[in-house]
Amino acid sequence: MRAIQISEVKTLKPIEIDEPGAPGPGLALVRTHRMGVCGTDISCYLGKFPFFDFPRIPGHELGVEVLAVGEGVENVTVGDRCSVEPYMNCGTCYPCRRGATNCCQNLKVIGVMMDGGLCESFLVRADKLHPSSRLTYDQLALVETLAIGCHANDRANPQPADHALIIGMGPIGLATLEFAKLTGAKVSVMDMNPARLEFVRKHYAVDHTIQFVGDGSEREQIQQATGGDFYQSVVDATGNRHSMSGALQYVASTGSLVYVGITTDEVVFRHPTLHKPEASIVASRNALPGDFTRIIKLIEMGVIDTVPWITHRTDMDGVLTDFESYTKPETGVIKAVISVT
């Protein structure tokens, strides 16, 4: 069976793997139809993601079809279209017992710590499948990205009429924006890339778009946008250590800064920048099962429109040559989707 593997840094390799067997108890056999390419896949490809080992079959943003189910499976049936919740938690460790399955001590994320969905079919825990009879495979492949943003926004917890800032308008920043807007907060976004800010202005009603140029002008724009109050919640979705180190300066007194982007570098700031406003720093990791259920309903209801997101498409042959371009900002990728079968 055909699959594609990230075999080493900046190298995609077509491989043949064994066909999966029949699903055992609690498992399902699924066919991959769509795989979304996200920042994690890019970081893995570039050798920058801390939880990734080579070689690995990527693919955790997936729209799949159920081919067979094992004994005891009741939440999905053959033929169901599903999004995959890729976080394989143990269910018994301290965070799992507290309901924090997203940061299980023994967590294995498919496509990152174990082989993922860039193959024709694979076995997966059936409880990690979220079906929808109405969503397309494209839409289902975007649910996981949206779930990351949903959880990050919940961690930031902006309230109606709060000033909220999201830094970095890649897919995770956009996903966070979707949910920040639903809270009634006054949302600003910031990015270095003017094309991404133009994308936001075209497709989203936000209060302010701020281009970061590093000369201090962004801070002046923030003061104007918030009447000098700054932001009660700031979400940094860049994964860039310079941005993450500087983001505290935008937080209002008693406000919070949420890191949803991840870096292997040190994040550095002077303690008074945190202490003076009595700010909180919060991490946001992965997502929770309820986020997937909520997002599927919101897309079905038309509250979230995923159509503008997909800017690039390829297939199993094309991805071998196209993937490198997705690492370059000038390509203009918001979300690339791979047609697998």
C-alpha positions as CSV (number, residue, x, y, z in Angstrom):
1,M,0.0,0.0,0.0
2,R,1.2,3.4,-0.9
3,A,2.3,6.0,1.7
4,I,4.5,9.1,1.9
5,Q,7.1,9.5,4.6
6,I,9.2,12.4,5.9
7,S,12.4,10.3,5.9
8,E,14.8,13.0,7.0
9,V,15.0,16.8,7.1
10,K,13.4,18.4,4.0
11,T,12.9,15.0,2.4
12,L,9.6,13.4,1.4
13,K,9.8,9.8,0.2
14,P,7.2,7.5,-1.4
15,I,7.1,4.1,0.4
16,E,5.2,0.9,0.3
17,I,3.7,-0.3,3.6
18,D,1.7,-3.4,4.5
19,E,-2.1,-3.2,4.2
20,P,-3.7,-2.8,7.7
21,G,-5.5,-5.9,9.0
22,A,-9.1,-6.1,10.2
23,P,-9.9,-3.8,13.0
24,G,-9.8,-5.3,16.5
25,P,-12.1,-4.3,19.4
26,G,-12.6,-0.6,19.7
27,L,-10.8,0.1,16.4
28,A,-11.9,1.2,12.9
29,L,-10.3,0.9,9.5
30,V,-10.4,4.2,7.6
31,R,-9.5,5.4,4.2
32,T,-7.8,8.8,4.0
33,H,-9.5,11.1,1.5
34,R,-8.0,14.5,2.5
35,M,-5.1,15.6,4.5
36,G,-4.6,19.2,5.5
37,V,-1.0,20.5,5.7
38,C,-0.4,22.6,8.9
39,G,2.4,24.4,10.6
40,T,3.3,21.3,12.6
41,D,3.8,19.4,9.3
42,I,6.0,22.2,8.0
43,S,8.0,22.2,11.2
44,C,8.4,18.5,11.2
45,Y,9.6,18.6,7.6
46,L,12.1,21.3,8.5
47,G,13.3,19.4,11.5
48,K,12.1,22.0,14.0
49,F,9.3,20.3,15.8
50,P,10.3,19.0,19.3
51,F,8.0,16.0,19.5
52,F,8.9,14.5,16.0
53,D,11.2,11.7,15.1
54,F,12.4,10.7,11.6
55,P,11.2,8.7,9.7
56,R,7.5,9.3,10.0
57,I,4.4,9.2,7.9
58,P,2.7,12.6,8.5
59,G,-0.9,13.4,8.5
60,H,-3.1,14.5,11.5
61,E,-5.6,16.9,9.8
62,L,-7.7,14.3,8.1
63,G,-11.0,13.7,6.4
64,V,-11.6,9.9,6.3
65,E,-14.2,7.3,5.4
66,V,-14.9,4.3,7.7
67,L,-14.3,1.0,5.9
68,A,-14.8,-1.4,8.8
69,V,-15.3,-1.4,12.5
70,G,-14.2,-3.8,15.3
71,E,-16.1,-5.3,18.1
72,G,-17.8,-2.9,20.5
73,V,-17.7,0.2,18.1
74,E,-21.0,2.0,18.2
75,N,-20.2,5.7,17.5
76,V,-19.4,5.1,13.8
77,T,-20.5,2.7,11.1
78,V,-19.2,1.7,7.7
79,G,-19.4,4.5,5.2
80,D,-19.4,7.3,7.7
81,R,-17.4,10.4,6.8
82,C,-15.3,11.6,9.8
83,S,-12.8,14.0,11.1
84,V,-10.0,12.4,13.2
85,E,-9.1,13.6,16.6
86,P,-5.4,12.6,16.4
87,Y,-4.5,12.7,20.1
88,M,-4.0,9.2,21.3
89,N,-4.2,9.6,25.1
90,C,-3.8,6.8,27.7
91,G,-6.9,7.6,29.8
92,T,-5.3,6.7,33.1
93,C,-2.6,9.3,33.8
94,Y,-3.1,12.3,36.0
95,P,-4.1,14.8,33.3
96,C,-6.4,12.2,31.6
97,R,-8.1,11.6,35.0
98,R,-8.8,15.3,35.2
99,G,-10.2,15.4,31.7
100,A,-7.1,17.1,30.2
101,T,-6.7,14.4,27.5
102,N,-5.0,17.0,25.3
103,C,-1.9,16.9,27.5
104,C,-1.8,13.2,28.5
105,Q,1.6,12.2,30.0
106,N,1.8,9.3,27.5
107,L,0.3,11.2,24.5
108,K,0.9,10.0,21.0
109,V,-0.2,12.3,18.2
110,I,-0.7,10.5,14.9
111,G,1.5,12.0,12.2
112,V,3.9,13.3,14.8
113,M,4.8,10.7,17.4
114,M,3.3,7.8,15.4
115,D,2.6,7.3,11.7
116,G,-0.3,9.3,10.4
117,G,-2.8,9.5,7.5
118,L,-0.7,10.2,4.4
119,C,-1.4,6.7,3.2
120,E,-4.4,4.9,1.6
121,S,-5.8,3.5,4.8
122,F,-5.0,2.9,8.4
123,L,-6.3,1.6,11.7
124,V,-7.4,4.1,14.4
125,R,-9.3,4.1,17.7
126,A,-12.9,4.5,16.8
127,D,-13.5,6.8,19.8
128,K,-11.3,9.4,18.0
129,L,-13.6,9.6,15.0
130,H,-16.1,12.4,14.7
131,P,-18.7,11.7,12.0
132,S,-20.8,14.1,10.0
133,S,-23.2,13.2,7.2
134,R,-23.2,16.8,5.9
135,L,-19.5,17.9,5.8
136,T,-17.2,17.3,2.9
137,Y,-13.9,15.6,3.3
138,D,-12.3,19.0,2.8
139,Q,-14.2,20.4,5.7
140,L,-13.6,17.4,7.9
141,A,-9.8,17.8,7.3
142,L,-10.0,21.3,8.6
143,V,-11.7,20.5,11.9
144,E,-8.5,19.7,13.7
145,T,-6.9,23.0,12.9
146,L,-10.1,24.8,14.0
147,A,-10.0,22.7,17.2
148,I,-6.5,24.0,18.1
149,G,-7.9,27.6,17.7
150,C,-11.0,26.8,19.7
151,H,-9.0,25.5,22.6
152,A,-6.6,28.4,22.5
153,N,-9.4,30.9,22.6
154,D,-11.0,29.1,25.5
155,R,-7.6,29.4,27.3
156,A,-7.6,33.1,26.5
157,N,-11.2,33.4,27.6
158,P,-12.0,36.9,26.1
159,Q,-15.2,38.4,27.4
160,P,-17.7,40.5,25.5
161,A,-16.3,44.0,24.8
162,D,-12.8,43.0,25.9
163,H,-9.9,44.0,23.7
164,A,-8.3,40.8,22.3
165,L,-5.3,40.4,20.1
166,I,-4.2,37.5,18.0
167,I,-0.6,37.5,16.7
168,G,0.1,35.5,13.6
169,M,-2.5,34.9,10.9
170,G,-1.5,31.5,9.8
171,P,-4.1,28.7,10.0
172,I,-3.9,28.5,13.8
173,G,-4.2,32.2,14.2
174,L,-7.2,32.3,11.8
175,A,-8.8,29.4,13.7
176,T,-8.4,31.3,17.0
177,L,-9.9,34.3,15.3
178,E,-13.0,32.3,14.3
179,F,-13.8,31.7,18.0
180,A,-12.6,35.0,19.4
181,K,-15.2,36.7,17.1
182,L,-18.0,34.5,18.6
183,T,-17.3,35.9,22.1
184,G,-18.2,39.5,21.2
185,A,-14.7,40.7,22.1
186,K,-13.1,43.6,20.1
187,V,-10.6,41.7,18.1
188,S,-7.4,42.9,16.6
189,V,-4.9,40.8,14.6
190,M,-1.2,41.4,13.9
191,D,1.2,39.9,11.4
192,M,4.4,40.7,9.5
193,N,2.9,39.6,6.2
194,P,0.7,42.2,4.5
195,A,-0.9,39.5,2.3
196,R,-2.2,37.7,5.3
197,L,-3.6,40.8,6.8
198,E,-5.3,41.5,3.5
199,F,-6.8,38.0,3.6
200,V,-8.2,38.8,7.1
201,R,-9.7,42.1,5.9
202,K,-11.3,40.4,2.9
203,H,-12.9,37.5,4.7
204,Y,-13.3,38.6,8.4
205,A,-14.8,41.6,10.1
206,V,-12.2,42.6,12.7
207,D,-11.8,45.8,14.5
208,H,-8.1,46.4,13.7
209,T,-5.4,44.8,11.5
210,I,-1.8,45.7,12.5
211,Q,1.3,45.1,10.5
212,F,4.3,44.3,12.6
213,V,7.5,46.0,11.3
214,G,9.5,46.1,14.5
215,D,10.0,49.8,14.7
216,G,7.6,50.4,17.5
217,S,4.8,51.6,15.3
218,E,2.7,48.6,16.1
219,R,2.7,49.6,19.8
220,E,1.4,53.1,18.8
221,Q,-1.4,51.5,16.7
222,I,-2.3,49.3,19.7
223,Q,-2.6,52.2,22.0
224,Q,-4.9,53.9,19.5
225,A,-7.0,50.7,18.9
226,T,-7.5,50.1,22.6
227,G,-7.7,53.7,23.9
228,G,-4.5,53.1,25.8
229,D,-5.9,50.0,27.7
230,F,-4.0,47.4,25.7
231,Y,-5.4,43.8,25.4
232,Q,-7.1,41.8,28.1
233,S,-6.2,38.7,26.1
234,V,-3.3,38.1,23.7
235,V,-2.8,34.9,21.8
236,D,0.5,34.3,20.1
237,A,0.1,31.8,17.3
238,T,3.5,32.5,15.6
239,G,5.8,29.9,17.1
240,N,8.5,32.6,16.7
241,R,10.6,33.2,19.8
242,H,11.0,36.9,19.0
243,S,7.3,37.4,18.8
244,M,6.6,35.2,21.8
245,S,9.3,37.1,23.8
246,G,7.8,40.5,22.9
247,A,4.1,39.7,23.2
248,L,3.8,40.5,26.9
249,Q,4.2,44.3,26.1
250,Y,0.7,44.2,24.6
251,V,-1.1,42.7,27.6
252,A,-3.3,44.9,29.7
253,S,-3.2,45.0,33.5
254,T,-4.5,41.7,34.9
255,G,-4.6,40.3,31.3
256,S,-3.3,37.1,29.9
257,L,-0.9,35.9,27.2
258,V,-1.6,32.5,25.6
259,Y,1.1,30.7,23.7
260,V,-0.4,28.3,21.2
261,G,2.5,28.4,18.8
262,I,5.5,26.3,19.9
263,T,9.2,26.9,19.5
264,T,12.3,24.9,20.5
265,D,14.1,28.2,21.3
266,E,14.2,30.1,24.5
267,V,11.5,32.7,25.1
268,V,13.0,35.6,27.1
269,F,11.5,38.7,28.8
270,R,12.3,40.9,31.7
271,H,10.4,40.0,34.8
272,P,8.8,43.5,35.4
273,T,7.1,43.1,32.0
274,L,5.1,40.3,33.5
275,H,5.0,41.4,37.1
276,K,4.0,45.1,36.7
277,P,0.6,44.4,35.0
278,E,0.1,41.2,37.1
279,A,-0.2,39.3,33.9
280,S,-0.8,35.6,33.4
281,I,1.1,33.4,30.9
282,V,-0.9,30.4,29.7
283,A,0.0,27.5,27.4
284,S,-2.5,26.0,25.0
285,R,-1.8,22.5,23.7
286,N,-3.9,20.5,21.2
287,A,-7.7,20.4,21.8
288,L,-10.4,18.5,23.6
289,P,-13.0,16.0,22.2
290,G,-15.8,18.5,22.8
291,D,-14.1,21.0,20.5
292,F,-14.4,18.6,17.6
293,T,-18.2,18.1,18.2
294,R,-18.7,21.8,18.6
295,I,-16.8,22.7,15.4
296,I,-18.6,20.2,13.2
297,K,-22.0,21.6,14.3
298,L,-20.8,25.2,13.7
299,I,-19.7,24.3,10.1
300,E,-22.9,22.4,9.5
301,M,-24.9,25.5,10.7
302,G,-22.9,27.8,8.4
303,V,-21.5,29.8,11.4
304,I,-17.9,28.9,10.2
305,D,-17.1,29.1,6.5
306,T,-14.1,27.0,5.6
307,V,-14.2,27.8,1.8
308,P,-11.7,30.7,1.9
309,W,-9.2,28.7,3.8
310,I,-8.0,26.2,1.1
311,T,-5.6,28.2,-1.1
312,H,-3.6,25.3,-2.5
313,R,-4.3,21.7,-3.5
314,T,-2.2,18.8,-4.6
315,D,-2.3,15.0,-4.6
316,M,-0.1,12.1,-3.6
317,D,2.2,12.6,-6.7
318,G,2.2,16.3,-6.6
319,V,3.0,16.7,-2.9
320,L,6.5,15.3,-3.5
321,T,7.4,18.4,-5.4
322,D,4.9,20.9,-4.1
323,F,5.5,20.5,-0.3
324,E,8.8,22.5,-0.3
325,S,6.9,25.6,-1.7
326,Y,4.5,25.4,1.3
327,T,7.4,26.3,3.6
328,K,7.9,29.7,1.8
329,P,5.8,32.7,2.9
330,E,5.9,34.1,-0.7
331,T,3.9,31.1,-1.9
332,G,0.9,32.7,-0.1
333,V,-0.4,29.4,1.4
334,I,-3.1,29.7,4.0
335,K,-4.0,26.0,3.9
336,A,-2.9,23.3,1.5
337,V,-4.9,20.1,1.2
338,I,-3.7,16.8,-0.2
339,S,-6.2,14.5,-2.1
340,V,-5.0,11.1,-0.9
341,T,-7.5,8.7,-2.4
